[in-house]
Amino acid sequence: MRIDLSPTSWGRVVVVTAAGTAFFIAAAFFVDSFNFPSLSPQALLWAQLTDLFLPLILGGSFLFFLMWKMRQLAITQKELSIIAATDSLTAVFNRGAFSMLVEAYLDRARGQTVADAGALLIVDADHFKSINDRLGHDCGDQALRLIAATIKGQLHGADIVGRIGGEEFAVFLPGADAARSFLVAESIRRRIREAEFAPGGRPWPLSVSIGGTAFSGPTTYHDMFQVADRHLYRAKSNGRDQVSFESPRGGPAGDAAGTVH
């Protein structure tokens, strides 16, 4: 069975404490061994017990306390890194963390360590200002949380979602082809349209417009974002609550397969 030796694990605390204590005991016996021949049997027994229990008690306690504190520090650092990368309202990645993860994937794709394909979707809530103006900002926050949860519910595996603006989300689908990406985008749009949003018992319809692009070959996050944003603008201009999507071969999937309403 493999022992977890990560900085946040108890396994690391136990292993380091045991190994360090054993080293201290061995060092004490080695240093004191030069005196053993000149000691009486009773003094020899006392010396050996001292060499065993003194490092065990003092060294073991010190190492355990030190490793316990280091584990707590590692846990705190991990929690802080999660907080720093997460949007506090919707519990998805924030803009900086999302773009960093996408760029890291694209760098690996250029090195051929992962599939050189995928898609980027931009999801924008329709008429969101009217929710804040007519229902209040608390209801607007509820709507954003519901949209974020609905998006996450349509994703699988390594897919990631981030909040990149006030009411704007981005979805990255690593390794997905154009057909699957378009279906994911349409599934997100449809599920949000079907979501029950009734703050204070008052039903209010939600919808999103989605612009997307798939890639197959070297690309950059900036280039993908520009294409997806252009298609988002097209979806908004054509009446909202729809998907406009471009395939990696340069032809807009929305034009070929019908921009979805």
C-alpha positions as CSV (number, residue, x, y, z in Angstrom):
1,M,0.0,0.0,0.0
2,R,1.4,3.4,-1.0
3,I,1.7,5.9,1.8
4,D,0.6,9.5,1.1
5,L,3.6,11.7,1.7
6,S,2.1,14.9,0.5
7,P,2.7,18.0,2.7
8,T,-0.9,18.0,3.9
9,S,-1.0,14.3,4.9
10,W,-0.6,12.6,8.3
11,G,1.6,10.0,6.5
12,R,4.3,12.5,6.0
13,V,4.2,13.5,9.7
14,V,4.5,9.9,10.9
15,V,7.2,8.8,8.4
16,V,9.4,11.9,9.0
17,T,8.9,11.7,12.8
18,A,9.8,7.9,12.9
19,A,12.8,8.3,10.5
20,G,14.2,11.3,12.3
21,T,13.7,9.7,15.7
22,A,15.5,6.6,14.5
23,F,18.4,8.7,13.3
24,F,18.7,10.5,16.6
25,I,18.7,7.2,18.5
26,A,21.3,5.8,16.1
27,A,23.5,8.9,16.5
28,A,23.3,8.7,20.3
29,F,24.3,5.1,20.3
30,F,27.2,5.7,17.9
31,V,28.6,8.7,19.9
32,D,28.2,6.8,23.2
33,S,29.5,3.5,21.9
34,F,33.1,4.7,22.4
35,N,32.5,4.8,26.1
36,F,30.7,1.4,26.3
37,P,33.8,-0.8,26.8
38,S,34.9,1.1,29.9
39,L,31.5,0.9,31.6
40,S,30.3,-1.5,34.2
41,P,27.3,-3.7,33.3
42,Q,24.9,-1.5,35.3
43,A,26.3,1.7,33.9
44,L,26.2,0.2,30.4
45,L,22.6,-0.6,30.8
46,W,21.8,2.8,32.0
47,A,23.7,4.4,29.1
48,Q,21.9,2.3,26.6
49,L,18.5,3.2,28.1
50,T,19.5,6.8,28.1
51,D,20.6,6.6,24.4
52,L,17.3,5.0,23.5
53,F,14.7,7.0,25.5
54,L,16.2,10.5,25.6
55,P,16.2,10.9,21.7
56,L,12.9,9.0,21.6
57,I,11.2,11.4,24.0
58,L,12.9,14.7,23.2
59,G,13.7,14.2,19.5
60,G,10.5,12.4,18.7
61,S,8.3,15.0,20.4
62,F,10.2,17.8,18.7
63,L,9.9,16.3,15.3
64,F,6.2,15.4,15.7
65,F,5.4,19.0,16.8
66,L,7.5,20.4,13.9
67,M,5.9,18.2,11.2
68,W,2.4,18.8,12.7
69,K,2.9,22.6,12.4
70,M,4.3,22.2,8.9
71,R,1.2,20.1,7.9
72,Q,-1.1,22.8,9.3
73,L,0.9,25.4,7.3
74,A,0.6,23.4,4.1
75,I,-3.2,23.0,4.6
76,T,-3.5,26.7,5.2
77,Q,-1.5,27.5,2.1
78,K,-3.6,25.0,0.0
79,E,-6.8,26.6,1.3
80,L,-5.5,30.1,0.5
81,S,-4.5,29.1,-3.0
82,I,-8.0,27.7,-3.5
83,I,-9.6,30.9,-2.2
84,A,-7.3,33.0,-4.4
85,A,-8.3,31.0,-7.5
86,T,-12.1,30.8,-6.8
87,D,-14.8,33.3,-7.3
88,S,-16.4,33.7,-3.9
89,L,-19.9,34.1,-5.1
90,T,-20.3,31.2,-7.6
91,A,-17.5,28.8,-6.3
92,V,-16.0,28.5,-9.8
93,F,-12.6,29.6,-11.0
94,N,-12.0,33.3,-11.2
95,R,-10.9,35.0,-14.4
96,G,-7.1,34.8,-13.6
97,A,-7.2,31.2,-12.5
98,F,-9.3,30.1,-15.5
99,S,-7.1,31.8,-18.1
100,M,-4.0,30.4,-16.4
101,L,-5.3,26.8,-16.6
102,V,-6.3,27.2,-20.2
103,E,-3.0,28.6,-21.2
104,A,-1.2,25.8,-19.3
105,Y,-3.2,23.2,-21.2
106,L,-2.4,24.9,-24.5
107,D,1.3,25.0,-23.6
108,R,1.2,21.2,-22.9
109,A,-0.7,20.7,-26.2
110,R,2.1,22.4,-28.1
111,G,4.5,20.0,-26.5
112,Q,2.2,17.1,-27.5
113,T,1.7,15.9,-23.9
114,V,-2.1,16.3,-24.2
115,A,-4.6,16.3,-27.0
116,D,-4.2,19.3,-29.3
117,A,-7.9,19.9,-29.5
118,G,-10.7,21.4,-27.5
119,A,-13.1,24.3,-27.3
120,L,-13.8,27.5,-25.5
121,L,-17.3,28.7,-24.7
122,I,-18.4,32.1,-23.4
123,V,-21.7,32.1,-21.5
124,D,-23.5,35.4,-20.9
125,A,-26.7,35.8,-18.9
126,D,-29.4,37.5,-20.9
127,H,-31.1,40.7,-19.6
128,F,-29.2,40.3,-16.3
129,K,-29.4,44.0,-15.4
130,S,-33.2,43.8,-15.3
131,I,-32.9,41.1,-12.5
132,N,-30.8,43.4,-10.4
133,D,-33.0,46.4,-11.1
134,R,-36.3,44.8,-10.6
135,L,-35.6,42.0,-8.1
136,G,-32.5,43.3,-6.3
137,H,-28.9,42.4,-6.2
138,D,-29.4,39.5,-3.8
139,C,-31.7,37.9,-6.4
140,G,-29.1,38.6,-9.0
141,D,-26.5,36.8,-6.9
142,Q,-28.9,33.8,-6.6
143,A,-29.3,33.8,-10.4
144,L,-25.5,33.8,-10.9
145,R,-25.1,30.9,-8.4
146,L,-27.8,28.9,-10.2
147,I,-26.3,29.5,-13.6
148,A,-22.8,28.5,-12.4
149,A,-24.2,25.3,-10.8
150,T,-26.1,24.5,-13.9
151,I,-23.0,24.9,-16.1
152,K,-21.0,22.7,-13.8
153,G,-23.7,20.1,-14.0
154,Q,-23.2,19.7,-17.7
155,L,-19.4,19.3,-17.6
156,H,-17.3,16.1,-17.2
157,G,-13.8,15.1,-16.5
158,A,-11.2,17.8,-17.1
159,D,-13.7,20.4,-18.3
160,I,-13.4,23.7,-16.3
161,V,-15.6,26.7,-15.8
162,G,-14.7,30.2,-14.6
163,R,-16.5,33.5,-14.0
164,I,-14.8,36.0,-16.2
165,G,-17.1,39.0,-15.7
166,G,-20.1,40.2,-13.8
167,E,-22.6,37.9,-15.5
168,E,-20.2,36.2,-17.9
169,F,-18.8,32.7,-17.6
170,A,-16.3,30.8,-19.7
171,V,-16.1,27.0,-20.2
172,F,-13.0,25.2,-21.5
173,L,-13.5,21.7,-22.9
174,P,-10.0,20.1,-23.3
175,G,-9.7,17.4,-25.9
176,A,-13.4,17.8,-27.1
177,D,-14.2,17.8,-30.8
178,A,-16.5,20.4,-32.4
179,A,-19.5,18.1,-32.3
180,R,-19.3,17.4,-28.6
181,S,-18.5,21.0,-27.8
182,F,-21.5,22.3,-29.6
183,L,-23.7,19.7,-27.8
184,V,-22.3,20.8,-24.4
185,A,-23.0,24.5,-25.3
186,E,-26.6,23.7,-26.3
187,S,-27.1,21.5,-23.2
188,I,-26.0,24.4,-21.0
189,R,-28.3,26.8,-22.8
190,R,-31.3,24.5,-22.6
191,R,-30.7,23.5,-18.9
192,I,-30.5,27.1,-17.8
193,R,-33.6,27.9,-19.7
194,E,-35.4,25.1,-17.9
195,A,-33.9,25.9,-14.5
196,E,-36.4,27.0,-11.8
197,F,-35.6,30.5,-10.6
198,A,-38.4,31.9,-8.4
199,P,-37.0,34.3,-5.8
200,G,-39.6,35.0,-3.1
201,G,-41.9,32.6,-4.9
202,R,-42.0,34.8,-8.0
203,P,-41.0,32.8,-11.2
204,W,-38.5,34.6,-13.3
205,P,-37.1,33.1,-16.6
206,L,-33.4,32.7,-17.1
207,S,-31.6,32.4,-20.3
208,V,-28.0,32.7,-21.6
209,S,-26.4,33.4,-24.9
210,I,-23.3,31.4,-25.8
211,G,-20.5,32.0,-28.2
212,G,-17.9,29.3,-28.8
213,T,-15.0,28.1,-30.9
214,A,-13.3,24.7,-31.2
215,F,-9.6,24.3,-32.0
216,S,-7.6,21.5,-33.6
217,G,-4.0,22.5,-33.7
218,P,-1.8,25.2,-32.1
219,T,-3.7,28.3,-30.8
220,T,-3.7,30.8,-27.9
221,Y,-6.2,31.7,-25.3
222,H,-6.3,35.2,-26.6
223,D,-7.2,34.1,-30.2
224,M,-9.8,31.6,-29.0
225,F,-11.4,34.2,-26.7
226,Q,-11.7,36.8,-29.5
227,V,-13.4,34.2,-31.8
228,A,-15.8,33.0,-29.0
229,D,-16.5,36.6,-28.0
230,R,-17.4,37.5,-31.6
231,H,-19.8,34.6,-31.7
232,L,-21.3,35.7,-28.4
233,Y,-22.0,39.1,-29.9
234,R,-23.6,37.3,-32.9
235,A,-25.8,35.3,-30.5
236,K,-26.8,38.4,-28.6
237,S,-27.5,40.3,-31.9
238,N,-29.7,37.5,-33.3
239,G,-32.1,37.6,-30.3
240,R,-30.3,36.0,-27.3
241,D,-31.0,32.6,-25.8
242,Q,-29.0,30.8,-28.4
243,V,-25.6,29.3,-29.3
244,S,-23.3,30.6,-32.0
245,F,-20.3,28.3,-32.6
246,E,-17.3,28.1,-34.9
247,S,-15.7,24.8,-35.9
248,P,-11.9,24.4,-36.1
249,R,-11.9,24.3,-39.9
250,G,-12.8,27.9,-40.1
251,G,-16.5,27.5,-40.8
252,P,-19.0,28.7,-38.2
253,A,-20.9,25.7,-36.9
254,G,-23.7,28.0,-36.3
255,D,-24.0,28.7,-40.0
256,A,-23.5,25.1,-41.0
257,A,-25.7,23.4,-38.4
258,G,-28.1,26.3,-37.8
259,T,-27.5,28.8,-35.0
260,V,-29.5,27.3,-32.1
261,H,-32.4,29.3,-30.6
